[in-house]
Amino acid sequence: MAESVELPSRLAILPFRNKVLLPGAIIRIRCTSPSSVKLVEQELWQREEKGLIGILPVRDAAAAEIKQLGPTVSQGAGTDFLDQSSKVKDGSSDSHKADTKKQNDGVHWHNRGVAARALHLSRGVEKPSGRVTYIVVLEGLCRFSVEELNTRGIYHTARISSLETKTEMEQVEQDPDFILLSRRFKATAMELISVLELKQKTGGRTKLLLDNVPVHKLADIFVASFEISFEEQLSMLDSVDPKVRLSKATELVDRHLQSIRVAEKITQKVEGQLSKSQKEFLLRQQMRAIKEELGDNDDDEDDLAALERKMQSAGMPQSVWKHAHRELRRIKKMQPQQPGYNSSRVYLELLADLPWQKASEEIELDLRAAQKRLDSDHYGLVKVKQRIIEYLAVRKLKPDARGPVLCFVGPPGVGKTSLASSIAAALGRKFVRISLGGVKDEADIRGHRRTYVGSMPGRLIDGLKRVGVCNPVMLLDEVDKTGSDIRGDPASALLEVLDPEQNKTFNDHYLNVPFDLSKVVFVATANRMQPIPPPLLDRMEVIELPGYTPEEKLQIAMRHLIPRVLDQHGLSSEFLQIPEAMVKLVIQRYTREAGVRSLERNLAALARAAAVKVAEQEQVVPLNKGMQKLTTPLLENRLAEGTEVEMEVIPMGVNSQDISSTFRISSPLVVDETMLEKVLGPPRFDGSEAAERVATPGVSVGLVWTAFGGEVQFVEATAMAGKGELHLTGQLGDVIKESAQIALTWVRARATDLRLAAGEGFNLLEGRDVHIHFPAGAVPKDGPSAGVTLVTALVSLFTQKRVRSDTAMTGEMTLRGLVLPVGGVKDKILAAHRYGIKRVILPERNLKDLVEVPSSVLANLEILLAKRVEDVLEHAFDGGCPWRQNSKL
Ligand code: ADP
């Protein structure tokens, strides 16, 4: 470490070419020129006490002159210093005043230098020349100025005077400016150190330096450690005033700090990029190595060859093969990283995966077996099954018959999907379901052209790829839920699919080559017929499944749902029994649906609860295989001591056999009403609802038809003071709003006949408004069949007589009071039956629809036919319509 030293008045001078040794800096040089070797030898090597030498910077006058001078740079390690052979004017006699730069045959000697001490010396002899060289480690100590430059033998000496005296330094250290400057310098230096330490992850040794070394020396030490220009080095050397030195050093340290930061940013960027590609490279190499190790070394070329083989064996038609092969040739010429390579590959993979020829083997269709299968899978549905058998019979006689597509229409959970899968099983074909619910974009069916980013094949082609054969039974689920908008009309694409003339060459936009769909057996499902576009409907044969009666539901539950649910939960009737009476209660109190979905869910909830009970049985004794594993010696010891048996946890999803062989239960769990309430909660529906709701005048019970089958719909009417306006609420469509208007007009027009008004010309709405509401206000409603219900509600309101709570009605009405027939009669009657309604008022012309209603339901209902609105009113009120006798109608 540099400390204050007493300098002699004369020093041997070692010139440094274009380089400055600053105080505090340590440098290692190699002396090879005769003059420097001599200097080191005499001034340092041969002395007992290692002396000081002066380092003086010299500068070339001009580059050209240097050339003339010849190579004067020694091979010093990391430094240049002037060879003594440079032509310095000799002269004790002819000395120079050195306070200005002197020119010596092209060499400028600087007039300030630094005294240096040798920290280490080593001598070497060069072979084969035998030349002696020295390696010297020098430490800069303090500045001096040259008074006079002389030569001693072949090297220079100088008379010098010290520039940094101790007293001067002590004085300046009290200077407030200096204190301020030194603070600034230290802060900058500290910052630099932190950055460097972070970079090099070194400890805080450099920070110690900051605290222990006088700041004016630190300035030199710091600057000496950077690469700065010779000019800057000189100016630092010339900064004899510590304040000037400090501010210069601060500036340089700051500049260095900034440059490190910039460099760091750049490196980070470069490193980021580099490391990403390097990482990829590394991973690829590893992948290759792993594949080699596994023996499946399929790099890209092998990959393409494999793809080609796959394409060859896909059985594509000739024209498709040509197209595919052209594409393959194209990607063979591409680099895998090239844009478009991947999408082409994915495309070719699809072409290779599609079942162009691959088909399930057609089995000889056995109609009896098919009937058996349908019967065993589905209860009831006699007509539907009959129609399916007819369909299969035609296929048997004429396999390529272009019969219409079967379309099952009905509310959810009535077995549409499962019927379609039974057809597939009967035909021995694979089954694939394609959901069309919510499809609004034609591209969903036909695919996107490959020019789109992220393009994909349509759902049909995708389904065929999934199923892997060209002759599956394909279920087009929910065809009524497709809608058309600006993105095209999916229904028209479906038309092409279902048209036997066109589907031989179905063109998916993504595939861009025709695919033959003619071997596919299409079956469609829909909740309602009405939204299906007529051209599409025209291609299909509709088979309606209107929903089940409670009796049918009970049978389905007992025969199909309970065994299946038990099996799914790893149970059997040995563990859980659900008596018929309880299933009836579930149907009555917990479900009110046309299908059996929620019934199945409720049964599953019971099974889950039972499974927990069975699995928790503590008195259960393990019997065989599963538990035998437990009899380890340790356990045997514990058993022998009479301790408890440890239970093994049975993983969920094991089948019932496993459980029954593991657990033996003393008696099966029988579901009773208490368990029903515990598991399913309090009853959700009961028969008294209608009675409660119809308890006040102005409410009537209607029957409507929804996508979920028939429903009971209440209509509420009330009157209040107002201006004779009609208010309607309950998310009503235009048609139903108009029905309300018609009903009100009819009632007003017949007010006198109905004895609602005192006489002719009386305004029923004088000073009052009427408000009609359809509860379940969040559900949109529309349709004309609420006409008679509306009239009944209004008459009840104005007469203040209650409507019979056991009576529900449906029917469109005209302005003149005729009752017109409506649709969905079977569903509506079933809904009324489910609801516990006893009497149903129907338009007379719907009489013919009653044949579809199961007789068990009809037996429980009184069907009342109405031709005119008065008939409806007659049936709807207790004791008939008392006003009728007076009616002129
Ligand atoms: P959908 O397609 O009409 O919505 P699903 O075919 O999915 O209804 O049927 C729902 C569940 O009800 C299925 O588990 C099905 O097996 C069962 N199911 C429906 N109808 C019957 C029936 N008649 N016999 C036996 N199970 C039935």
Residues whose N, C-alpha, C, O or C-beta is under 5 A from the ligand:
A	BS01	ADP	D377 H378 Y379 P411 P412 G413 V414 G415 K416 T417 S418 L419 I556 H560 V596
